[in-house]
Amino acid sequence: MTAITPRDIPAPALQYLLDSGYPPALARVYAARGIADSKELDTALGALLPFDELKGVHEMARQLADAIAARKQILVIADYDADGATACTVAVRGLRSFGARVDFIVPNRFEYGYGLTPEIVHLAAQQSPDILLTVDNGIASVDGVTEANRLGMQVLVTDHHLPGDTLPDAACIVNPNQPGCTFPCKHLAGVGVIFYVLLALRAELRTRGAFADRPEPRLADLLDIVALGTVADVVKLDQNNRILVQQGLLRIRAGRACPGINALLQVARKNPERVSSQDLGFTVGPRLNAAGRLDDMSLGIACLLTDDPATALRIATQLDALNRERRSIEADMQDSALATLEQYDPQDRYSLALFDENWHQGVIGILASRLKDKFHRPVIAFARANNGEIKGSGRSISGLHLRDALDLVSKRHPALIRKFGGHAAAAGLSIAEVDLADFTAAFEQAARDMLDAKDLARRIETDGALAQQDMTLEVAHLLDEQVWGQGFPAPQFSNDFAVMNQRVVGEKHLKLRLSANGQPVEAMLFGHNEELPEHIHAVYSLSVNEYNGSQSLQLLIRHWQTKE
């Protein structure tokens, strides 16, 4: 049975937050997330970390300022996920506002794969750029940078991924995770890194008198796009990232988002005035990502770059259709994977590595995530690529740093992995199809070396039982307005309930009327259509249900078990 454990709530921190005027429910939630000082909750732009400690940022600002003055052509090399698309958009919009000559290309994942490869360099060379500026990639592109240098193109790398043993020979690198960088926030997304580069560039141009006869560009106007990429890339929402996200949300809610984000919210039937960080992660991000997964991320970037609402809506409608197609493909792949797993018991394994020749390259990451959630094991799903290779996308559980695990496999078996990179929770790699069995065994051994058996036990952390007086629409609104995400999880509570009424809606969901200590409350349990027992212990979150112009409190049941 899944263990439901309440988070520890340090009494001094809770009392401090209560004394500071925070409502009890919010004070408990913040204290449980390590907040002990209200300064840590400051999301004003003035609290943003200054760019000065970002290694290389002043040099990159000078080089970009020189390029703008010399009218050099800059070509942005993007990644094909939501972080890459937003980073590309921020780079292009920002640089153009400074007067730069700039364009972009984004590799098609099915033709070129990830990063600044020699093949992408040759593709870029057809546009005769003077400078290649990578966003959300490049830190592992040793061969690609060497090729660009050979062809006479200068390379500026902005990235946030963990570097390998060798850094590329770029003219300048800005990455908070590169050796020697003392920038305190190590969790910037790729879009956050390029935003900081633009802040430094504006400061450099200011010292050169570039704005003596014209207004300075308002980089804060890009924060809606920065917020989207930061949430969609599932980076840790430390205070600095929460500032970026909160400021972006405030702009969206105030009607100041770019037409592309407004259009993506419109096709998803979300009200911009009440948009949350959850909406960015689970509604807008997937629609943007669908372009890179099934088609070409240039479509998603075009949606974010256009200033014409009609064009944005037309593209957003295409992205919405692609996302529906992605969900259908994903469902078929998940059925296939589960059928494969019936042949053995995943409980006997510390990891899962699966391949099917019919799986879609663009959806294997989502498949890995779904299987990770179901079996609570690190999972790598592979799809067939070209030239005898298969490409894998992995997702990991707490306790196993996935990139470190692949690094361990690579060191133990130097010829096994042809290319890999990523984070603690997610990574990608390429291997020869004939090596799948050897890789599966090596990855399993690495997982056993890095995990304990207790790490494989599923555990749900909650914020404990919610007091009856806090189970209200007002508290649901209050929680909705905050920034939640990776490393700063959205609140979920656990209470005992009596099931007063239940009925199936939409063929596969349960609409419930529950009672907590005699107080009735409406609830939904999605993806479950079998009858519940009369008494349950449930993990849930508060939500605002909107119907016919009115709002009411609704609990979203995340997990339930029979009350003992």
Secondary structure, 3 states (H helix, E strand, C coil): CCEEEECCCCHHHHHHHHHCCCCHHHHHHHHHCCCCCHHHHCCCHHHCCCHHHCCCHHHHHHHHHHHHHCCCEEEEECCCCHHHHHHHHHHHHHHHHCCCEEEEECCCCCCCCCCCCHHHHHHHHCCCCCEEEEECCCCCCHHHHHHHHHCCCEEEEECCCCCCCCCCCCCEEECCCCCCCCCCCCCCCHHHHHHHHHHHHHHHHHHCCCCCCCCCCCHHHHHHHHHHHHHHCCCCCCHHHHHHHHHHHHHHHCCCCCHHHHHHHHHCCCCHHHCCHHHHHHHHHHHHHHHHHHCCCHHHHHHHHCCCHHHHHHHHHHHHHHHHHHHHHHHHHHHHHHHHHCCCCHHHCCCEEEECCCCCHHHHHHHHHHHHHHHCCCEEEEEECCCCEEEEEEECCCCCCHHHHHHHHHHHCCCCEEEEEECCCEEEEEEEHHHHHHHHHHHHHHHHHHCCHHHHCCEEEECCCCCHHHCCHHHHHHHHCCCCECCECCCCEEEEEEEEEEEEECCCEEEEEEEECCEEEEEEECCCCCCCCCEEEEEEEEEEEEECCEEEEEEEEEEEEECC
